[in-house]
Amino acid sequence: MNQNKFKEVIRKQYLKKIEQYVGVLIIKVLTGIRKSGKSTVLKQIQEHLLKTNTNIITIDMNKEENKIRFSSSIKLTNYLKTKVNTTKRFHIFIDEIQEIPN
């Protein structure tokens, strides 16, 4: 069955709850059972933030090229240092961060 035939469910209750923490300088972590929609919620949050003209960095560790590129936490940190500008606010989304060793 083609997955594109499924309608994406907007998780308004989750988005509303998470929205109150946007701008709060703490790390936010979404947890849940496998295949429960965490990645979808991340994408929906990003779409919402894009409407506010914010800066977003997205890294999907499900992609093979990212597993190679960010094969250590040091490589990830160095990459982010080159991308983040201290004069602007950035939102960094890392899907499946547990895939990064160290």
Jmol script that loads the backbone (N, CA, C; Angstrom):
load data "model"
ATOM      1  N   MET A   1       0.845  -1.175   0.000  1.00  0.00           N
ATOM      2  CA  MET A   1       0.000   0.000   0.000  1.00  0.00           C
ATOM      3  C   MET A   1       0.890   1.238   0.000  1.00  0.00           C
ATOM      4  N   ASN A   2       0.570   2.214  -0.809  1.00  0.00           N
ATOM      5  CA  ASN A   2       1.333   3.447  -0.920  1.00  0.00           C
ATOM      6  C   ASN A   2       1.055   4.353   0.273  1.00  0.00           C
ATOM      7  N   GLN A   3       2.111   4.751   1.002  1.00  0.00           N
ATOM      8  CA  GLN A   3       1.939   5.582   2.190  1.00  0.00           C
ATOM      9  C   GLN A   3       1.415   6.972   1.849  1.00  0.00           C
ATOM     10  N   ASN A   4       1.610   7.433   0.628  1.00  0.00           N
ATOM     11  CA  ASN A   4       1.146   8.762   0.237  1.00  0.00           C
ATOM     12  C   ASN A   4      -0.377   8.868   0.230  1.00  0.00           C
ATOM     13  N   LYS A   5      -1.061   7.757   0.305  1.00  0.00           N
ATOM     14  CA  LYS A   5      -2.522   7.774   0.302  1.00  0.00           C
ATOM     15  C   LYS A   5      -3.091   8.102   1.678  1.00  0.00           C
ATOM     16  N   PHE A   6      -2.243   8.055   2.709  1.00  0.00           N
ATOM     17  CA  PHE A   6      -2.692   8.356   4.056  1.00  0.00           C
ATOM     18  C   PHE A   6      -2.675   9.860   4.289  1.00  0.00           C
ATOM     19  N   LYS A   7      -3.701  10.349   4.923  1.00  0.00           N
ATOM     20  CA  LYS A   7      -3.785  11.767   5.243  1.00  0.00           C
ATOM     21  C   LYS A   7      -2.997  12.041   6.518  1.00  0.00           C
ATOM     22  N   GLU A   8      -2.182  13.089   6.479  1.00  0.00           N
ATOM     23  CA  GLU A   8      -1.411  13.463   7.659  1.00  0.00           C
ATOM     24  C   GLU A   8      -2.335  14.115   8.673  1.00  0.00           C
ATOM     25  N   VAL A   9      -2.238  13.664   9.903  1.00  0.00           N
ATOM     26  CA  VAL A   9      -3.074  14.197  10.967  1.00  0.00           C
ATOM     27  C   VAL A   9      -2.316  15.340  11.645  1.00  0.00           C
ATOM     28  N   ILE A  10      -2.934  16.503  11.697  1.00  0.00           N
ATOM     29  CA  ILE A  10      -2.341  17.629  12.401  1.00  0.00           C
ATOM     30  C   ILE A  10      -2.567  17.405  13.898  1.00  0.00           C
ATOM     31  N   ARG A  11      -1.518  17.328  14.627  1.00  0.00           N
ATOM     32  CA  ARG A  11      -1.587  17.057  16.066  1.00  0.00           C
ATOM     33  C   ARG A  11      -1.706  18.371  16.828  1.00  0.00           C
ATOM     34  N   LYS A  12      -2.862  19.006  16.727  1.00  0.00           N
ATOM     35  CA  LYS A  12      -3.067  20.328  17.313  1.00  0.00           C
ATOM     36  C   LYS A  12      -2.820  20.355  18.813  1.00  0.00           C
ATOM     37  N   GLN A  13      -3.240  19.310  19.517  1.00  0.00           N
ATOM     38  CA  GLN A  13      -3.054  19.301  20.969  1.00  0.00           C
ATOM     39  C   GLN A  13      -1.577  19.288  21.328  1.00  0.00           C
ATOM     40  N   TYR A  14      -0.771  18.546  20.571  1.00  0.00           N
ATOM     41  CA  TYR A  14       0.668  18.511  20.836  1.00  0.00           C
ATOM     42  C   TYR A  14       1.308  19.833  20.445  1.00  0.00           C
ATOM     43  N   LEU A  15       0.925  20.343  19.286  1.00  0.00           N
ATOM     44  CA  LEU A  15       1.493  21.608  18.819  1.00  0.00           C
ATOM     45  C   LEU A  15       1.204  22.735  19.798  1.00  0.00           C
ATOM     46  N   LYS A  16      -0.019  22.777  20.313  1.00  0.00           N
ATOM     47  CA  LYS A  16      -0.393  23.821  21.261  1.00  0.00           C
ATOM     48  C   LYS A  16       0.440  23.721  22.537  1.00  0.00           C
ATOM     49  N   LYS A  17       0.647  22.498  22.989  1.00  0.00           N
ATOM     50  CA  LYS A  17       1.425  22.285  24.213  1.00  0.00           C
ATOM     51  C   LYS A  17       2.896  22.671  23.998  1.00  0.00           C
ATOM     52  N   ILE A  18       3.437  22.296  22.871  1.00  0.00           N
ATOM     53  CA  ILE A  18       4.835  22.593  22.565  1.00  0.00           C
ATOM     54  C   ILE A  18       5.024  24.082  22.302  1.00  0.00           C
ATOM     55  N   GLU A  19       4.051  24.707  21.690  1.00  0.00           N
ATOM     56  CA  GLU A  19       4.124  26.123  21.325  1.00  0.00           C
ATOM     57  C   GLU A  19       4.472  27.012  22.522  1.00  0.00           C
ATOM     58  N   GLN A  20       3.990  26.666  23.694  1.00  0.00           N
ATOM     59  CA  GLN A  20       4.257  27.491  24.875  1.00  0.00           C
ATOM     60  C   GLN A  20       5.728  27.465  25.287  1.00  0.00           C
ATOM     61  N   TYR A  21       6.494  26.505  24.762  1.00  0.00           N
ATOM     62  CA  TYR A  21       7.912  26.412  25.088  1.00  0.00           C
ATOM     63  C   TYR A  21       8.816  26.972  23.994  1.00  0.00           C
ATOM     64  N   VAL A  22       8.238  27.345  22.855  1.00  0.00           N
ATOM     65  CA  VAL A  22       9.035  27.939  21.781  1.00  0.00           C
ATOM     66  C   VAL A  22       9.590  29.264  22.291  1.00  0.00           C
ATOM     67  N   GLY A  23      10.873  29.445  22.127  1.00  0.00           N
ATOM     68  CA  GLY A  23      11.507  30.665  22.624  1.00  0.00           C
ATOM     69  C   GLY A  23      12.093  30.517  24.007  1.00  0.00           C
ATOM     70  N   VAL A  24      11.711  29.477  24.723  1.00  0.00           N
ATOM     71  CA  VAL A  24      12.294  29.205  26.035  1.00  0.00           C
ATOM     72  C   VAL A  24      13.625  28.497  25.788  1.00  0.00           C
ATOM     73  N   LEU A  25      14.678  29.016  26.383  1.00  0.00           N
ATOM     74  CA  LEU A  25      16.019  28.511  26.096  1.00  0.00           C
ATOM     75  C   LEU A  25      16.332  27.225  26.850  1.00  0.00           C
ATOM     76  N   ILE A  26      15.585  26.189  26.521  1.00  0.00           N
ATOM     77  CA  ILE A  26      15.858  24.849  27.029  1.00  0.00           C
ATOM     78  C   ILE A  26      15.763  23.892  25.849  1.00  0.00           C
ATOM     79  N   ILE A  27      16.396  22.758  25.977  1.00  0.00           N
ATOM     80  CA  ILE A  27      16.309  21.731  24.941  1.00  0.00           C
ATOM     81  C   ILE A  27      14.999  20.992  25.106  1.00  0.00           C
ATOM     82  N   LYS A  28      14.283  20.848  24.010  1.00  0.00           N
ATOM     83  CA  LYS A  28      13.018  20.110  24.040  1.00  0.00           C
ATOM     84  C   LYS A  28      13.232  18.744  23.396  1.00  0.00           C
ATOM     85  N   VAL A  29      12.680  17.713  23.994  1.00  0.00           N
ATOM     86  CA  VAL A  29      12.829  16.354  23.484  1.00  0.00           C
ATOM     87  C   VAL A  29      11.447  15.733  23.359  1.00  0.00           C
ATOM     88  N   LEU A  30      11.163  15.198  22.178  1.00  0.00           N
ATOM     89  CA  LEU A  30       9.919  14.443  21.991  1.00  0.00           C
ATOM     90  C   LEU A  30      10.248  12.962  22.142  1.00  0.00           C
ATOM     91  N   THR A  31       9.500  12.298  23.009  1.00  0.00           N
ATOM     92  CA  THR A  31       9.704  10.864  23.195  1.00  0.00           C
ATOM     93  C   THR A  31       8.384  10.147  22.960  1.00  0.00           C
ATOM     94  N   GLY A  32       8.487   8.870  22.675  1.00  0.00           N
ATOM     95  CA  GLY A  32       7.298   8.060  22.465  1.00  0.00           C
ATOM     96  C   GLY A  32       7.668   6.740  21.834  1.00  0.00           C
ATOM     97  N   ILE A  33       6.696   5.884  21.725  1.00  0.00           N
ATOM     98  CA  ILE A  33       6.943   4.567  21.140  1.00  0.00           C
ATOM     99  C   ILE A  33       7.266   4.717  19.658  1.00  0.00           C
ATOM    100  N   ARG A  34       7.881   3.681  19.106  1.00  0.00           N
ATOM    101  CA  ARG A  34       8.235   3.691  17.678  1.00  0.00           C
ATOM    102  C   ARG A  34       6.992   3.891  16.814  1.00  0.00           C
ATOM    103  N   LYS A  35       7.180   4.664  15.760  1.00  0.00           N
ATOM    104  CA  LYS A  35       6.130   4.885  14.744  1.00  0.00           C
ATOM    105  C   LYS A  35       4.883   5.549  15.320  1.00  0.00           C
ATOM    106  N   SER A  36       5.072   6.387  16.347  1.00  0.00           N
ATOM    107  CA  SER A  36       3.908   7.046  16.955  1.00  0.00           C
ATOM    108  C   SER A  36       3.642   8.446  16.403  1.00  0.00           C
ATOM    109  N   GLY A  37       4.524   8.921  15.500  1.00  0.00           N
ATOM    110  CA  GLY A  37       4.295  10.217  14.886  1.00  0.00           C
ATOM    111  C   GLY A  37       5.196  11.335  15.377  1.00  0.00           C
ATOM    112  N   LYS A  38       6.265  10.991  16.074  1.00  0.00           N
ATOM    113  CA  LYS A  38       7.168  12.024  16.600  1.00  0.00           C
ATOM    114  C   LYS A  38       7.793  12.843  15.475  1.00  0.00           C
ATOM    115  N   SER A  39       8.240  12.182  14.421  1.00  0.00           N
ATOM    116  CA  SER A  39       8.850  12.888  13.290  1.00  0.00           C
ATOM    117  C   SER A  39       7.836  13.791  12.602  1.00  0.00           C
ATOM    118  N   THR A  40       6.615  13.344  12.507  1.00  0.00           N
ATOM    119  CA  THR A  40       5.553  14.153  11.905  1.00  0.00           C
ATOM    120  C   THR A  40       5.295  15.403  12.737  1.00  0.00           C
ATOM    121  N   VAL A  41       5.264  15.251  14.045  1.00  0.00           N
ATOM    122  CA  VAL A  41       5.067  16.414  14.922  1.00  0.00           C
ATOM    123  C   VAL A  41       6.235  17.383  14.759  1.00  0.00           C
ATOM    124  N   LEU A  42       7.458  16.867  14.672  1.00  0.00           N
ATOM    125  CA  LEU A  42       8.614  17.737  14.451  1.00  0.00           C
ATOM    126  C   LEU A  42       8.444  18.561  13.175  1.00  0.00           C
ATOM    127  N   LYS A  43       8.024  17.910  12.105  1.00  0.00           N
ATOM    128  CA  LYS A  43       7.817  18.610  10.830  1.00  0.00           C
ATOM    129  C   LYS A  43       6.713  19.653  10.948  1.00  0.00           C
ATOM    130  N   GLN A  44       5.673  19.347  11.672  1.00  0.00           N
ATOM    131  CA  GLN A  44       4.576  20.293  11.844  1.00  0.00           C
ATOM    132  C   GLN A  44       5.028  21.508  12.661  1.00  0.00           C
ATOM    133  N   ILE A  45       5.866  21.293  13.654  1.00  0.00           N
ATOM    134  CA  ILE A  45       6.409  22.405  14.434  1.00  0.00           C
ATOM    135  C   ILE A  45       7.270  23.282  13.525  1.00  0.00           C
ATOM    136  N   GLN A  46       8.081  22.661  12.701  1.00  0.00           N
ATOM    137  CA  GLN A  46       8.927  23.410  11.774  1.00  0.00           C
ATOM    138  C   GLN A  46       8.084  24.247  10.818  1.00  0.00           C
ATOM    139  N   GLU A  47       7.031  23.663  10.283  1.00  0.00           N
ATOM    140  CA  GLU A  47       6.143  24.393   9.376  1.00  0.00           C
ATOM    141  C   GLU A  47       5.528  25.601  10.079  1.00  0.00           C
ATOM    142  N   HIS A  48       5.144  25.417  11.324  1.00  0.00           N
ATOM    143  CA  HIS A  48       4.581  26.517  12.104  1.00  0.00           C
ATOM    144  C   HIS A  48       5.627  27.621  12.306  1.00  0.00           C
ATOM    145  N   LEU A  49       6.849  27.228  12.653  1.00  0.00           N
ATOM    146  CA  LEU A  49       7.905  28.207  12.893  1.00  0.00           C
ATOM    147  C   LEU A  49       8.301  28.949  11.620  1.00  0.00           C
ATOM    148  N   LEU A  50       8.248  28.280  10.485  1.00  0.00           N
ATOM    149  CA  LEU A  50       8.599  28.933   9.220  1.00  0.00           C
ATOM    150  C   LEU A  50       7.677  30.115   8.928  1.00  0.00           C
ATOM    151  N   LYS A  51       6.451  30.041   9.398  1.00  0.00           N
ATOM    152  CA  LYS A  51       5.500  31.140   9.209  1.00  0.00           C
ATOM    153  C   LYS A  51       5.905  32.364  10.022  1.00  0.00           C
ATOM    154  N   THR A  52       6.748  32.166  11.041  1.00  0.00           N
ATOM    155  CA  THR A  52       7.187  33.278  11.892  1.00  0.00           C
ATOM    156  C   THR A  52       8.532  33.832  11.440  1.00  0.00           C
ATOM    157  N   ASN A  53       8.996  33.386  10.277  1.00  0.00           N
ATOM    158  CA  ASN A  53      10.238  33.883   9.689  1.00  0.00           C
ATOM    159  C   ASN A  53      11.445  33.631  10.600  1.00  0.00           C
ATOM    160  N   THR A  54      11.500  32.455  11.162  1.00  0.00           N
ATOM    161  CA  THR A  54      12.612  32.083  12.039  1.00  0.00           C
ATOM    162  C   THR A  54      13.633  31.263  11.258  1.00  0.00           C
ATOM    163  N   ASN A  55      14.779  31.057  11.832  1.00  0.00           N
ATOM    164  CA  ASN A  55      15.843  30.270  11.206  1.00  0.00           C
ATOM    165  C   ASN A  55      15.797  28.850  11.743  1.00  0.00           C
ATOM    166  N   ILE A  56      15.786  27.892  10.832  1.00  0.00           N
ATOM    167  CA  ILE A  56      15.647  26.487  11.221  1.00  0.00           C
ATOM    168  C   ILE A  56      16.760  25.666  10.602  1.00  0.00           C
ATOM    169  N   ILE A  57      17.343  24.810  11.417  1.00  0.00           N
ATOM    170  CA  ILE A  57      18.309  23.817  10.950  1.00  0.00           C
ATOM    171  C   ILE A  57      17.688  22.458  11.244  1.00  0.00           C
ATOM    172  N   THR A  58      17.597  21.622  10.225  1.00  0.00           N
ATOM    173  CA  THR A  58      16.998  20.296  10.375  1.00  0.00           C
ATOM    174  C   THR A  58      18.015  19.231   9.992  1.00  0.00           C
ATOM    175  N   ILE A  59      18.165  18.255  10.849  1.00  0.00           N
ATOM    176  CA  ILE A  59      19.040  17.117  10.566  1.00  0.00           C
ATOM    177  C   ILE A  59      18.240  15.848  10.828  1.00  0.00           C
ATOM    178  N   ASP A  60      18.136  15.016   9.805  1.00  0.00           N
ATOM    179  CA  ASP A  60      17.404  13.750   9.914  1.00  0.00           C
ATOM    180  C   ASP A  60      18.419  12.614   9.922  1.00  0.00           C
ATOM    181  N   MET A  61      18.620  12.023  11.067  1.00  0.00           N
ATOM    182  CA  MET A  61      19.604  10.947  11.194  1.00  0.00           C
ATOM    183  C   MET A  61      19.112   9.619  10.615  1.00  0.00           C
ATOM    184  N   ASN A  62      17.912   9.601  10.065  1.00  0.00           N
ATOM    185  CA  ASN A  62      17.457   8.425   9.332  1.00  0.00           C
ATOM    186  C   ASN A  62      18.114   8.362   7.955  1.00  0.00           C
ATOM    187  N   LYS A  63      18.610   9.496   7.480  1.00  0.00           N
ATOM    188  CA  LYS A  63      19.244   9.559   6.157  1.00  0.00           C
ATOM    189  C   LYS A  63      20.677   9.062   6.251  1.00  0.00           C
ATOM    190  N   GLU A  64      21.026   8.181   5.352  1.00  0.00           N
ATOM    191  CA  GLU A  64      22.346   7.553   5.359  1.00  0.00           C
ATOM    192  C   GLU A  64      23.471   8.579   5.263  1.00  0.00           C
ATOM    193  N   GLU A  65      23.285   9.612   4.429  1.00  0.00           N
ATOM    194  CA  GLU A  65      24.345  10.611   4.277  1.00  0.00           C
ATOM    195  C   GLU A  65      24.597  11.375   5.584  1.00  0.00           C
ATOM    196  N   ASN A  66      23.566  11.546   6.400  1.00  0.00           N
ATOM    197  CA  ASN A  66      23.756  12.208   7.693  1.00  0.00           C
ATOM    198  C   ASN A  66      24.425  11.285   8.707  1.00  0.00           C
ATOM    199  N   LYS A  67      24.170   9.998   8.602  1.00  0.00           N
ATOM    200  CA  LYS A  67      24.851   9.049   9.487  1.00  0.00           C
ATOM    201  C   LYS A  67      26.359   9.083   9.243  1.00  0.00           C
ATOM    202  N   ILE A  68      26.743   9.273   7.971  1.00  0.00           N
ATOM    203  CA  ILE A  68      28.165   9.359   7.624  1.00  0.00           C
ATOM    204  C   ILE A  68      28.717  10.732   8.016  1.00  0.00           C
ATOM    205  N   ARG A  69      27.990  11.776   7.655  1.00  0.00           N
ATOM    206  CA  ARG A  69      28.440  13.152   7.900  1.00  0.00           C
ATOM    207  C   ARG A  69      28.585  13.458   9.391  1.00  0.00           C
ATOM    208  N   PHE A  70      27.651  12.959  10.199  1.00  0.00           N
ATOM    209  CA  PHE A  70      27.651  13.235  11.636  1.00  0.00           C
ATOM    210  C   PHE A  70      27.927  11.948  12.411  1.00  0.00           C
ATOM    211  N   SER A  71      29.062  11.340  12.102  1.00  0.00           N
ATOM    212  CA  SER A  71      29.404  10.051  12.714  1.00  0.00           C
ATOM    213  C   SER A  71      29.894  10.198  14.149  1.00  0.00           C
ATOM    214  N   SER A  72      29.938  11.435  14.640  1.00  0.00           N
ATOM    215  CA  SER A  72      30.280  11.658  16.048  1.00  0.00           C
ATOM    216  C   SER A  72      29.629  12.954  16.503  1.00  0.00           C
ATOM    217  N   SER A  73      29.485  13.092  17.808  1.00  0.00           N
ATOM    218  CA  SER A  73      28.901  14.314  18.355  1.00  0.00           C
ATOM    219  C   SER A  73      29.796  15.528  18.079  1.00  0.00           C
ATOM    220  N   ILE A  74      31.093  15.308  17.979  1.00  0.00           N
ATOM    221  CA  ILE A  74      32.023  16.404  17.677  1.00  0.00           C
ATOM    222  C   ILE A  74      31.774  16.933  16.270  1.00  0.00           C
ATOM    223  N   LYS A  75      31.553  16.036  15.311  1.00  0.00           N
ATOM    224  CA  LYS A  75      31.266  16.466  13.935  1.00  0.00           C
ATOM    225  C   LYS A  75      29.955  17.246  13.873  1.00  0.00           C
ATOM    226  N   LEU A  76      28.965  16.802  14.616  1.00  0.00           N
ATOM    227  CA  LEU A  76      27.685  17.518  14.660  1.00  0.00           C
ATOM    228  C   LEU A  76      27.873  18.901  15.265  1.00  0.00           C
ATOM    229  N   THR A  77      28.573  18.975  16.370  1.00  0.00           N
ATOM    230  CA  THR A  77      28.807  20.255  17.046  1.00  0.00           C
ATOM    231  C   THR A  77      29.557  21.220  16.133  1.00  0.00           C
ATOM    232  N   ASN A  78      30.594  20.737  15.473  1.00  0.00           N
ATOM    233  CA  ASN A  78      31.360  21.598  14.569  1.00  0.00           C
ATOM    234  C   ASN A  78      30.502  22.103  13.414  1.00  0.00           C
ATOM    235  N   TYR A  79      29.653  21.239  12.882  1.00  0.00           N
ATOM    236  CA  TYR A  79      28.747  21.646  11.807  1.00  0.00           C
ATOM    237  C   TYR A  79      27.797  22.747  12.288  1.00  0.00           C
ATOM    238  N   LEU A  80      27.196  22.535  13.438  1.00  0.00           N
ATOM    239  CA  LEU A  80      26.249  23.522  13.964  1.00  0.00           C
ATOM    240  C   LEU A  80      26.932  24.857  14.252  1.00  0.00           C
ATOM    241  N   LYS A  81      28.161  24.824  14.706  1.00  0.00           N
ATOM    242  CA  LYS A  81      28.901  26.068  14.967  1.00  0.00           C
ATOM    243  C   LYS A  81      29.080  26.883  13.687  1.00  0.00           C
ATOM    244  N   THR A  82      29.207  26.199  12.550  1.00  0.00           N
ATOM    245  CA  THR A  82      29.373  26.922  11.282  1.00  0.00           C
ATOM    246  C   THR A  82      28.051  27.474  10.760  1.00  0.00           C
ATOM    247  N   LYS A  83      26.967  26.939  11.221  1.00  0.00           N
ATOM    248  CA  LYS A  83      25.649  27.329  10.716  1.00  0.00           C
ATOM    249  C   LYS A  83      24.931  28.360  11.573  1.00  0.00           C
ATOM    250  N   VAL A  84      25.182  28.326  12.870  1.00  0.00           N
ATOM    251  CA  VAL A  84      24.447  29.187  13.791  1.00  0.00           C
ATOM    252  C   VAL A  84      25.138  30.543  13.888  1.00  0.00           C
ATOM    253  N   ASN A  85      24.334  31.573  13.707  1.00  0.00           N
ATOM    254  CA  ASN A  85      24.791  32.949  13.808  1.00  0.00           C
ATOM    255  C   ASN A  85      24.302  33.487  15.152  1.00  0.00           C
ATOM    256  N   THR A  86      25.193  34.030  15.948  1.00  0.00           N
ATOM    257  CA  THR A  86      24.807  34.447  17.294  1.00  0.00           C
ATOM    258  C   THR A  86      23.924  35.693  17.314  1.00  0.00           C
ATOM    259  N   THR A  87      23.774  36.361  16.184  1.00  0.00           N
ATOM    260  CA  THR A  87      22.913  37.554  16.169  1.00  0.00           C
ATOM    261  C   THR A  87      21.468  37.208  15.837  1.00  0.00           C
ATOM    262  N   LYS A  88      21.221  35.958  15.470  1.00  0.00           N
ATOM    263  CA  LYS A  88      19.869  35.533  15.124  1.00  0.00           C
ATOM    264  C   LYS A  88      19.487  34.334  15.980  1.00  0.00           C
ATOM    265  N   ARG A  89      18.195  34.162  16.165  1.00  0.00           N
ATOM    266  CA  ARG A  89      17.700  32.987  16.893  1.00  0.00           C
ATOM    267  C   ARG A  89      17.536  31.830  15.904  1.00  0.00           C
ATOM    268  N   PHE A  90      17.978  30.666  16.324  1.00  0.00           N
ATOM    269  CA  PHE A  90      17.875  29.470  15.508  1.00  0.00           C
ATOM    270  C   PHE A  90      17.110  28.400  16.269  1.00  0.00           C
ATOM    271  N   HIS A  91      16.379  27.604  15.529  1.00  0.00           N
ATOM    272  CA  HIS A  91      15.746  26.406  16.071  1.00  0.00           C
ATOM    273  C   HIS A  91      16.409  25.228  15.369  1.00  0.00           C
ATOM    274  N   ILE A  92      16.927  24.305  16.148  1.00  0.00           N
ATOM    275  CA  ILE A  92      17.623  23.145  15.603  1.00  0.00           C
ATOM    276  C   ILE A  92      16.791  21.905  15.881  1.00  0.00           C
ATOM    277  N   PHE A  93      16.473  21.179  14.813  1.00  0.00           N
ATOM    278  CA  PHE A  93      15.687  19.948  14.919  1.00  0.00           C
ATOM    279  C   PHE A  93      16.560  18.782  14.480  1.00  0.00           C
ATOM    280  N   ILE A  94      16.734  17.808  15.358  1.00  0.00           N
ATOM    281  CA  ILE A  94      17.512  16.618  15.032  1.00  0.00           C
ATOM    282  C   ILE A  94      16.623  15.408  15.273  1.00  0.00           C
ATOM    283  N   ASP A  95      16.244  14.760  14.188  1.00  0.00           N
ATOM    284  CA  ASP A  95      15.403  13.577  14.282  1.00  0.00           C
ATOM    285  C   ASP A  95      16.307  12.348  14.447  1.00  0.00           C
ATOM    286  N   GLU A  96      15.986  11.530  15.403  1.00  0.00           N
ATOM    287  CA  GLU A  96      16.740  10.303  15.720  1.00  0.00           C
ATOM    288  C   GLU A  96      18.156  10.626  16.196  1.00  0.00           C
ATOM    289  N   ILE A  97      18.273  11.605  17.075  1.00  0.00           N
ATOM    290  CA  ILE A  97      19.586  12.043  17.575  1.00  0.00           C
ATOM    291  C   ILE A  97      20.336  10.910  18.268  1.00  0.00           C
ATOM    292  N   GLN A  98      19.640   9.930  18.781  1.00  0.00           N
ATOM    293  CA  GLN A  98      20.302   8.817  19.466  1.00  0.00           C
ATOM    294  C   GLN A  98      21.183   8.015  18.512  1.00  0.00           C
ATOM    295  N   GLU A  99      21.056   8.233  17.207  1.00  0.00           N
ATOM    296  CA  GLU A  99      21.878   7.545  16.211  1.00  0.00           C
ATOM    297  C   GLU A  99      23.305   8.107  16.148  1.00  0.00           C
ATOM    298  N   ILE A 100      23.522   9.260  16.770  1.00  0.00           N
ATOM    299  CA  ILE A 100      24.850   9.881  16.752  1.00  0.00           C
ATOM    300  C   ILE A 100      25.672   9.309  17.915  1.00  0.00           C
ATOM    301  N   PRO A 101      26.785   8.658  17.593  1.00  0.00           N
ATOM    302  CA  PRO A 101      27.624   8.092  18.664  1.00  0.00           C
ATOM    303  C   PRO A 101      28.220   9.165  19.551  1.00  0.00           C
ATOM    304  N   ASN A 102      28.525   8.820  20.787  1.00  0.00           N
ATOM    305  CA  ASN A 102      29.208   9.688  21.763  1.00  0.00           C
ATOM    306  C   ASN A 102      28.267  10.747  22.264  1.00  0.00           C
TER     307      ASN A 102
END
end "model"
wireframe off; spacefill off
backbone 0.3
color backbone group
